[in-house]
Amino acid sequence: MPVYYFDWRALADPGATTAVYMGLKTLPALSARLIAEGLPPTTPAALIERVSWEGERRIEGTIADLPVRVAALSLVGPCMLLIGASLR
């Protein structure tokens, strides 16, 4: 099984934008880790379910509150997570 190492400091760059494919299950842990690595909690973030399909849903917030917003919904389709400055 491959082991992946991430440059967390680069991912926590407030000037960058990060896209995570299939990011629904990892959202809470990823959010917490990015904030711990220095990403401001007010950084914009969005989770998009079923991107470009009929029934697309977009949940927007900050990296700090997005996990709570998403947990309140019943998302079942594939999701893309976007985090960063370009969402302003």
ZALO-509868 format. One record per residue (C-alpha): y, x, z; residue number from 1. Coordinates in steps of 0.2 Angstrom, whole numbers, plus 5000, padded with zeros to 4 digits. Last residue first. Example, Ala and Ser with C-alpha at 12.3 -4.5 7.8 and 13.67 -1.06 7.14 Angstrom:
BEGIN
py;px;pz;num
4995;5068;5036;2
4978;5062;5039;1
// end
This chain:
BEGIN
py;px;pz;num
5174;4931;4988;88
5157;4932;4982;87
5160;4949;4973;86
5162;4957;4990;85
5144;4955;4997;84
5127;4947;4999;83
5117;4937;4986;82
5100;4930;4990;81
5090;4923;4977;80
5077;4909;4981;79
5061;4902;4973;78
5059;4884;4977;77
5054;4876;4994;76
5070;4875;5004;75
5070;4862;5018;74
5087;4864;5026;73
5093;4868;5044;72
5085;4886;5043;71
5097;4889;5028;70
5113;4886;5038;69
5106;4896;5053;68
5102;4911;5041;67
5119;4910;5032;66
5129;4912;5048;65
5130;4931;5050;64
5129;4936;5032;63
5143;4923;5029;62
5142;4906;5021;61
5136;4898;5005;60
5120;4888;5001;59
5118;4884;4983;58
5105;4872;4977;57
5098;4871;4959;56
5089;4854;4956;55
5086;4858;4937;54
5084;4876;4935;53
5097;4890;4933;52
5093;4897;4950;51
5079;4887;4960;50
5087;4890;4977;49
5103;4900;4979;48
5106;4909;4995;47
5124;4914;4997;46
5133;4928;5007;45
5151;4932;5011;44
5154;4947;5023;43
5161;4940;5039;42
5147;4948;5050;41
5155;4965;5044;40
5141;4976;5037;39
5138;4990;5050;38
5120;4995;5051;37
5117;4981;5064;36
5125;4968;5053;35
5113;4974;5039;34
5098;4973;5051;33
5102;4956;5057;32
5105;4948;5040;31
5089;4956;5033;30
5079;4950;5048;29
5085;4932;5046;28
5085;4932;5027;27
5067;4939;5024;26
5059;4923;5021;25
5072;4917;5009;24
5075;4933;4999;23
5064;4930;4984;22
5075;4941;4974;21
5088;4951;4984;20
5105;4954;4976;19
5117;4966;4984;18
5136;4967;4982;17
5146;4982;4987;16
5163;4984;4995;15
5156;4980;5013;14
5143;4994;5012;13
5129;4989;5022;12
5116;4992;5008;11
5122;5010;5007;10
5120;5012;5025;9
5103;5004;5024;8
5096;5016;5012;7
5080;5008;5010;6
5063;5016;5012;5
5048;5008;5004;4
5030;5011;5009;3
5017;5008;4995;2
5000;5000;5000;1
// end
